Amino acid sequence: MEKAVVFGPMIIFFGIFIILIIAFLGFIVKLISKSKNEDWYGQVIDKKVNEVEDFDSGAKSDHYFLVVKMDNGKTRNIGLSRQLWESFQTGDKLHKPKGQLFPEKS
């Protein structure tokens, strides 16, 4: 009887914890698959860098993204690595083919 009192709440806690981890991983997989299934065309209208400072350690990091005007008229921010960001210039035409995570010059 004492084992059920001690281990019962622990089993429930770890069961809920595992369910939350599985749900989080499923959400990440869904976001990646949604991104891979998109197919769009656009044009780079701006290149931006956001510098972010970690308040705990004081370390700074840069976040690179392109502002892209889509063919349907909407604008969209596309986050990229520094190397990929440097390969694009304002005015470049982009195509993000279905099955890939990042756009390429068209």
Backbone hydrogen bonds in HBPLUS format (Angstrom, degrees):
<---DONOR---> <-ACCEPTOR-->    atom                        ^
c    i                          cat <-CA-CA->   ^        H-A-AA   ^      H-
h    n   atom  resd res      DA  || num        DHA   H-A  angle D-A-AA Bond
n    s   type  num  typ     dist DA aas  dist angle  dist       angle   num
A0005-VAL N   A0001-MET O   3.28 MM   4  6.62 147.6  2.39 143.1 151.6     1
A0006-VAL N   A0002-GLU O   3.03 MM   4  6.28 150.0  2.12 147.3 155.2     2
A0007-PHE N   A0003-LYS O   2.72 MM   4  5.71 167.6  1.74 157.2 160.3     3
A0008-GLY N   A0004-ALA O   2.97 MM   4  5.08 141.3  2.12 120.8 130.6     4
A0011-ILE N   A0007-PHE O   2.90 MM   4  6.04 159.4  1.94 155.6 160.3     5
A0012-ILE N   A0008-GLY O   3.05 MM   4  6.30 161.8  2.08 153.3 158.5     6
A0013-PHE N   A0009-PRO O   2.87 MM   4  6.01 161.4  1.91 146.0 151.3     7
A0014-PHE N   A0010-MET O   2.94 MM   4  6.15 172.8  1.94 155.0 156.3     8
A0015-GLY N   A0011-ILE O   2.89 MM   4  5.95 148.6  1.99 143.5 152.9     9
A0016-ILE N   A0012-ILE O   2.97 MM   4  6.21 161.2  2.01 152.3 156.2    10
A0017-PHE N   A0013-PHE O   2.91 MM   4  6.14 157.2  1.97 148.5 155.8    11
A0018-ILE N   A0014-PHE O   2.93 MM   4  6.04 158.9  1.97 145.2 149.7    12
A0019-ILE N   A0015-GLY O   3.05 MM   4  6.26 155.2  2.11 144.1 151.0    13
A0020-LEU N   A0016-ILE O   2.97 MM   4  6.24 154.0  2.04 149.2 155.8    14
A0021-ILE N   A0017-PHE O   3.03 MM   4  6.33 155.0  2.10 147.5 154.2    15
A0022-ILE N   A0018-ILE O   2.97 MM   4  6.18 163.5  2.00 151.7 155.9    16
A0023-ALA N   A0019-ILE O   2.94 MM   4  6.13 156.9  1.99 146.5 153.1    17
A0024-PHE N   A0020-LEU O   2.93 MM   4  6.13 156.5  1.98 147.2 153.4    18
A0025-LEU N   A0021-ILE O   2.96 MM   4  6.19 167.3  1.97 154.9 157.7    19
A0026-GLY N   A0022-ILE O   2.93 MM   4  6.07 153.2  2.00 145.3 153.2    20
A0027-PHE N   A0023-ALA O   2.96 MM   4  6.19 147.1  2.07 142.8 151.4    21
A0028-ILE N   A0024-PHE O   3.04 MM   4  6.39 154.8  2.11 150.7 156.9    22
A0029-VAL N   A0025-LEU O   3.01 MM   4  6.24 164.0  2.03 150.7 154.7    23
A0030-LYS N   A0026-GLY O   2.95 MM   4  6.12 152.2  2.03 142.8 150.6    24
A0031-LEU N   A0027-PHE O   3.00 MM   4  6.28 155.4  2.06 148.3 154.2    25
A0032-ILE N   A0028-ILE O   3.03 MM   4  6.31 163.2  2.06 154.7 158.8    26
A0033-SER N   A0029-VAL O   2.94 MM   4  6.10 164.1  1.97 150.3 155.0    27
A0034-LYS N   A0030-LYS O   2.92 MM   4  6.02 150.2  2.01 144.4 152.8    28
A0035-SER N   A0031-LEU O   3.01 MM   4  6.22 158.0  2.06 145.8 151.4    29
A0036-LYS N   A0032-ILE O   2.94 MM   4  6.19 156.2  2.00 149.3 156.1    30
A0037-ASN N   A0033-SER O   3.05 MM   4  6.14 138.4  2.23 138.9 148.8    31
A0038-GLU N   A0035-SER O   3.36 MM   3  5.54 162.6  2.40 105.0 110.1    32
A0099-GLY N   A0036-LYS O   2.56 MM  63  4.65 175.1  1.56 154.6 154.0    33
A0040-TRP N   A0096-LYS O   3.20 MM  56  5.34 148.5  2.31 131.5 139.9    34
A0096-LYS N   A0040-TRP O   2.87 MM  56  5.34 167.4  1.88 156.7 161.0    35
A0071-ASP N   A0041-TYR O   3.16 MM  30  5.94 143.0  2.30 150.2 142.9    36
A0042-GLY N   A0094-LEU O   3.05 MM  52  5.15 154.9  2.12 136.3 137.4    37
A0094-LEU N   A0042-GLY O   2.69 MM  52  5.15 173.9  1.69 147.2 148.8    38
A0043-GLN N   A0069-LYS O   2.96 MM  26  5.32 148.0  2.07 133.9 143.2    39
A0069-LYS N   A0043-GLN O   2.86 MM  26  5.32 163.3  1.89 157.5 154.5    40
A0044-VAL N   A0092-ASP O   2.92 MM  48  5.46 161.6  1.95 158.2 162.9    41
A0091-GLY N   A0044-VAL O   2.80 MM  47  5.17 160.5  1.83 137.9 144.8    42
A0045-ILE N   A0067-VAL O   2.82 MM  22  5.71 169.0  1.83 162.6 166.4    43
A0067-VAL N   A0046-ASP O   2.81 MM  21  5.00 175.6  1.81 148.6 148.6    44
A0048-LYS N   A0065-PHE O   2.94 MM  17  5.54 176.8  1.95 174.5 173.5    45
A0065-PHE N   A0048-LYS O   3.06 MM  17  5.54 167.1  2.07 156.9 156.2    46
A0050-ASN N   A0063-HIS O   2.88 MM  13  5.09 165.2  1.91 148.7 152.3    47
A0063-HIS N   A0050-ASN O   2.80 MM  13  5.09 149.9  1.89 144.2 154.5    48
A0052-VAL N   A0061-SER O   2.77 MM   9  5.35 171.8  1.77 168.4 169.4    49
A0061-SER N   A0052-VAL O   2.83 MM   9  5.35 155.1  1.89 152.1 160.6    50
A0054-ASP N   A0059-ALA O   2.78 MM   5  5.32 170.5  1.79 163.1 165.6    51
A0058-GLY N   A0054-ASP O   2.66 MM   4  5.02 140.7  1.81 142.3 153.8    52
A0080-LEU N   A0064-TYR O   2.96 MM  16  5.70 166.6  1.98 144.7 148.1    53
A0066-LEU N   A0078-ILE O   2.90 MM  12  5.13 154.8  1.96 138.4 142.3    54
A0078-ILE N   A0066-LEU O   2.84 MM  12  5.13 160.2  1.88 149.2 156.1    55
A0068-VAL N   A0076-ARG O   2.78 MM   8  5.20 176.3  1.78 159.0 160.2    56
A0076-ARG N   A0068-VAL O   2.78 MM   8  5.20 143.8  1.91 143.4 155.6    57
A0070-MET N   A0074-LYS O   2.71 MM   4  5.40 161.1  1.75 175.9 177.1    58
A0073-GLY N   A0070-MET O   3.00 MM   3  5.39 162.5  2.03 115.6 118.9    59
A0085-TRP N   A0081-SER O   2.88 MM   4  5.98 159.1  1.92 151.9 158.9    60
A0086-GLU N   A0082-ARG O   2.89 MM   4  6.07 153.9  1.96 151.7 157.5    61
A0087-SER N   A0084-LEU O   3.13 MM   3  5.23 138.7  2.31  98.6 110.2    62
A0088-PHE N   A0085-TRP O   3.30 MM   3  5.71 160.8  2.34 109.4 114.9    63
A0092-ASP N   A0089-GLN O   3.08 MM   3  5.70 163.4  2.10 139.1 140.2    64
A0106-SER N   A0093-LYS O   2.91 MM  13  5.53 160.0  1.95 133.3 134.9    65
A0095-HIS N   A0104-GLU O   2.82 MM   9  5.46 152.3  1.90 159.0 168.1    66
A0104-GLU N   A0095-HIS O   2.88 MM   9  5.46 158.2  1.93 138.0 143.6    67
A0100-GLN N   A0097-PRO O   3.28 MM   3  5.97 159.8  2.32 139.2 138.6    68
